Every structure is written in structure tokens, then in C-alpha cells.
Amino acid sequence: MFPVQISAGLLVALVIVVFIVANSIKILPEYERGVVFRLGRLRPMDYGPGLFVLIPIADRMVRISLRTVVHDVPPQDIITRDNVSVKVNAVVYYRVMNPRRAVVDVENFHYATSQLSQTTLRSVLGQVELDTLLSEREKLNQQLQTILDKHTDPWGIKVSAVEVKHVDLPVEMQRAMAKQAEAEREKRAKIIHAEGERLAATALSAAADVFGKNPVTLQLRYLQTLTEVAAEKNSTLIFPLPIELLRPFLGDK
């Protein structure tokens, strides 16, 4: 019985050793880094990518991804500067630039960045009017990105872009904007029509001046108009003959 007990003990010890060694060997891909604490103290370097060995029990590693995170900011209730209530959501693109600061200086950098994005979105967009929010979105995106990047820099986070996705307007505001757009289109149509009338009146005035200088031209135009009318309908027309057309045949009497 004694040799059997020794063999079982050796087997258990061997399993424990294999388990410890297996957990001591770490492999990190290219897009990850390891932040290692040895007996609670932060190691002065980042581990990875590749293969490396940790001291069992003494070392604890936290994996940090260096890939860009696409965070969808939930819709936020915002009251604009001109007292219009809207719902706005956005997308924030950020990545970890300093893994050790992202682990040590903030408890959960994903959650912290999300909360900061929401509060910044409400703060910035609440200071602008609705027309600015709809027409100058690129400028607002840049302003949001600058503010978020400034506040997340101490955490080792780089905010590369912020995009306002959708602005949800109340139904009453949508109707008012539709009426405003329709009124704007009608105004442009009336302006174009008035401009056309002005140009036509100018052309008629110039034609009248030409006809006034040469009466024969007016008579020719008169005959041309009668020809056009006769060509449209087969009918008999009775019209007075201008005396100016017969004057050459009457002589000087």
C-alpha cells in the first residue's frame, strides 16, 4: 500500500506543478498588452505581445486591448438654448494609448468614458440653438472630440472622433419645420416669378422704344400677329387696314 500512496502523491504534485507552470506562461496577441502587478506593486513595463512567463502567485496580470473601441452613446434628453427638447445620440471612437494609466488611474475606463461622453454631450449641445445643432454638426463634433480627449488623456485614453448620429425632434417641431420649409420654397418661387416679370417688362419697354422710333416696324409686327392667328384657326378675319401701308400708293395727295 505504501508505494501506491507515494505514486498518488507524486501524481498530484506533478499535476499541481503542471497547472502552475501552465498559468505562468502567457501569450498575448499583437493588439493586447499586459499590465502586471507583482505582490501588489505595478511593474515598470508593459508585457506583450508574444510569449512571457509570470511568477506564480506573486504576479497578477490585467489584459488591455489597444484596438479602437466604438462606443454608442445612448440617446440623451437635451434642451437647446432656444428651449427645444430633443433626443440626441452619438458615437465615440477611442483607444487605449497608455495601458498602465488606464488600469491604475481609473477604475473602469470603459464605463468612465461612457459616462463622460453622455455628460459632455448634454453640456455642449445644451448651449447651442436648434438651427446650429442641425446645420453645424461637423463643428459640434470637433468640439465634443476636443473636450473628451482633454478629459480622458490623464487616463491614457485617446478619443479620435465623435459623431452625432441622430437628432430626434418632437412631432410639433417637425411640423413647424415642414411649414417653414414650404414657406421658404414659396418665397423663392415668388421671387423667381417677380424677377421674370421684371425682365419681361424690361424687354417690352425696349421693344416699345424700337416700335416708337420706326412705325413701319409696328405695322409689320401687326401683320405677323394676324398671320399667326390665321394659321391657328381657319376663319375669316376682318381687320382695319392701316393707312400707313397705303400711303406709298396714294402719292402725295
Beta strands, then each sheet from edge to edge (+ up, - down):
strand 1: 25-28
strand 2: 32-38
strand 3: 41-47
strand 4: 50-53
strand 5: 59-65
strand 6: 69-79
strand 7: 85-96
strand 8: 157-168
sheet 1: 1+ 4-
sheet 2: 3+ 2- 5+
sheet 3: 6+ 7- 8+
end
